[in-house]
Amino acid sequence: MILEAILLSPHNTEQLRLRHSTFSVDSDMILDLVDRAASEESYSVDPELGPLRVPTFTETCQDDITRTFAIALDENTAIALAGDEGESEGKLRVRAGLILKEIQSRYDEFRYDSLSGIEKRDLISAVNEYIFEHTRIVLFGASETGKTSIFQFASTGSVVTNYSKTTKTNVVPKLNEYRQILEKRVTGPQDEWFQIANHLLMLYDLPGGKQYRNSWKSYLSRADVAALVVKSTEDGIVEGKKLLTEFENILPDHVIAIANFQDLEDAIPPPIVARFLGVETHGMVAIDVDRHDILRDMLKTSAVTDYQRY
């Protein structure tokens, strides 16, 4: 995870600091790293960056935890990114370099305090775009499996009590909600339900009727995670298996199943559903308010964990 981004102008004056965790790097450490980076002859060979100087360092910080840093710099500006132990040097290097190129394309000499309020928000949003990753989670499945109930439950916390057939694709969050996150100088894991670490989730609810399934292809082919929603009955999981087979060639690597209606008397337990479908499966009752946090945590976890085939 990228924990913090620090932008410095000539003479190593700190101009802007964007925090994505409770941790904040000591300013003296940043200045020392920038000085060391300036004396190195390490150049990026990434084709996205060209001949930018972006050395990386592994350092023990003031809280005695080791973190990785990437410093991208030219004669006018320095960009410092701090990542936790799980963040790769390559990713940090590329992100720092891309942010520097963004600054170079915008300003002859970068001075944050000279920008207008709108320009500051625009810059913060642009930098955060390089830090956050957007993850598309697409809910699909047959009609009357509870996809829209899960969609509503996850995004608003409200329970759908009256069934209404879905006839169009629903998407959350709205664009303005994304913008509000991207324009923040300090973000935390509890800011929004669709945010986890450096990931911003986008949740899609596809109509389940057979007449709408041609439209599934464009959504499933661009999904990062496809979540098959099935009714936890024998007929329900058989129908789900057919859909997995039918759309196998366009599904993303990461496919999960949500075994809904676990409150039915004859509901098939999630482990059995998982073995039949061949994908990671989570049980759900989309009208049980006590499962709201469980559902959101499951969606967030699926966005940041590696694909696992059963």
Residue pairs with C-beta under 8 A, 6 or more apart in sequence:
1 20
1 21
1 83
1 84
1 86
1 87
1 197
1 198
2 20
2 81
2 82
2 83
2 87
2 92
2 95
2 131
2 198
3 19
3 20
3 21
3 23
3 25
3 67
3 82
3 83
3 84
4 17
4 18
4 19
4 20
4 21
4 23
4 24
4 25
4 81
4 82
5 16
5 17
5 18
5 20
5 79
5 80
5 81
5 82
5 99
5 127
5 131
6 14
6 16
6 17
6 18
6 25
6 30
6 79
6 80
6 81
6 82
7 14
7 15
7 16
7 17
7 77
7 78
7 79
7 80
7 99
7 103
7 110
7 112
7 127
8 14
8 15
8 30
8 34
8 77
8 78
8 79
8 80
9 15
9 76
9 77
9 109
9 110
9 111
9 112
10 75
10 76
10 77
10 109
12 31
12 34
12 35
12 78
14 27
14 30
15 110
15 111
15 112
15 113
16 112
16 123
16 124
16 127
16 185
17 24
17 185
18 124
18 127
18 128
18 131
18 185
18 186
19 185
19 186
19 187
20 131
20 187
20 188
20 197
20 198
21 84
21 188
21 189
22 188
23 61
23 63
23 82
25 61
25 67
25 69
25 80
25 82
26 61
26 62
29 59
29 61
29 62
30 80
33 57
33 59
33 69
33 71
33 80
34 71
34 73
34 78
34 80
36 55
36 57
36 71
37 53
37 55
37 57
37 71
37 73
37 78
38 73
40 53
40 55
41 53
42 53
42 54
42 55
43 51
43 52
43 53
43 54
44 50
44 51
44 52
44 53
44 54
44 93
44 94
44 97
46 90
46 93
46 94
46 97
48 94
48 97
48 98
49 93
49 94
49 97
49 98
49 101
52 72
52 74
52 97
52 100
52 101
53 72
53 73
53 74
54 70
54 71
54 72
54 93
54 96
54 97
54 100
55 70
55 71
56 68
56 69
56 70
56 71
56 89
56 92
56 93
57 68
57 69
57 71
58 66
58 67
58 68
58 69
59 66
59 67
59 69
60 66
60 67
61 67
65 85
66 85
67 82
67 83
67 84
67 85
68 82
68 83
68 84
68 85
68 87
68 89
68 92
69 80
69 81
69 82
69 83
69 92
70 80
70 81
70 83
70 89
70 92
70 93
70 95
70 96
70 97
71 78
71 79
71 80
71 96
72 78
72 79
72 93
72 96
72 97
72 99
72 100
73 79
73 100
74 100
74 104
76 108
76 109
76 110
77 100
77 103
77 104
77 110
79 96
79 97
79 99
79 100
79 103
80 96
81 92
81 95
81 96
81 99
81 131
83 91
83 92
95 130
95 131
98 130
99 127
99 130
102 126
102 127
102 130
103 110
106 123
106 126
112 120
112 123
115 123
121 183
124 182
124 183
124 184
124 185
125 179
125 182
125 183
128 181
128 182
128 183
128 184
128 187
129 182
131 198
132 181
132 182
132 198
132 199
132 200
133 198
133 199
133 200
134 199
134 200
134 202
135 199
135 200
135 201
135 202
135 224
135 225
135 303
135 304
136 202
136 204
136 222
136 223
136 224
136 225
137 201
137 202
137 203
137 204
137 223
137 224
137 225
137 226
137 227
137 299
137 302
137 303
138 204
138 206
138 219
138 220
138 223
138 225
138 226
138 227
139 147
139 150
139 151
139 203
139 204
139 205
139 206
139 227
139 229
139 258
140 147
140 206
140 208
140 216
140 219
140 220
140 226
140 227
140 228
140 229
140 243
140 247
141 147
141 208
141 228
141 229
141 230
141 240
141 243
142 208
142 230
142 231
142 236
142 239
142 240
142 243
143 165
143 207
143 208
143 209
144 163
144 208
144 231
145 208
145 229
145 230
145 231
145 236
145 260
145 261
146 229
146 231
146 260
146 261
146 284
146 286
147 166
147 205
147 206
147 208
147 229
148 160
148 164
148 166
148 170
148 205
149 159
149 160
149 260
149 286
149 287
150 205
150 229
150 258
150 260
150 284
150 286
150 295
151 170
151 172
151 203
151 205
152 158
152 159
152 160
153 159
153 160
153 286
153 287
153 291
153 292
153 295
154 193
154 203
154 295
154 296
154 299
155 172
155 173
155 193
155 194
155 203
157 289
157 292
159 286
159 287
159 289
160 286
160 287
161 287
165 207
165 209
166 205
166 206
166 207
166 208
167 207
167 209
167 212
168 207
169 204
169 205
169 206
169 207
169 215
169 219
170 204
170 205
171 202
171 203
171 204
171 205
172 194
172 202
172 203
173 192
173 194
173 202
173 203
177 192
177 194
178 200
181 187
181 191
181 192
181 195
181 200
184 191
187 195
189 195
189 196
189 197
193 296
194 200
194 201
194 202
194 203
195 201
196 300
196 301
196 303
196 304
197 304
199 300
199 303
199 304
201 299
201 300
201 303
203 299
204 219
204 223
206 212
206 215
206 216
206 219
207 215
216 247
217 247
217 250
220 226
220 247
220 250
220 251
220 252
221 250
223 251
223 252
224 252
224 254
224 303
225 252
225 254
225 255
225 256
225 302
225 303
226 251
226 252
226 254
226 255
226 256
227 255
227 256
227 257
227 258
227 299
227 302
228 240
228 243
228 244
228 255
228 256
228 257
228 258
228 277
228 279
229 257
229 258
229 260
230 236
230 237
230 239
230 240
230 257
230 258
230 259
230 260
230 273
230 277
231 237
231 260
231 261
232 259
232 260
232 261
232 262
232 264
232 267
232 268
232 270
232 273
232 283
233 261
233 264
233 266
233 267
233 268
234 268
236 261
237 259
237 268
237 273
237 276
237 277
240 257
240 277
241 276
241 277
244 251
244 255
244 277
244 278
244 279
253 307
254 302
254 306
254 307
255 279
255 280
255 307
256 279
256 280
256 281
256 282
256 302
257 273
257 274
257 277
257 279
257 280
257 281
257 282
258 281
258 282
258 283
258 284
258 298
259 267
259 268
259 269
259 270
259 273
259 281
259 282
259 283
259 284
260 284
260 285
260 286
261 267
261 285
262 270
262 283
262 284
262 285
263 285
263 287
263 288
269 283
270 281
270 282
270 283
271 281
273 281
274 280
274 281
274 310
275 310
277 310
278 309
278 310
279 309
279 310
280 302
280 308
280 310
282 298
284 291
284 294
284 295
285 291
286 295
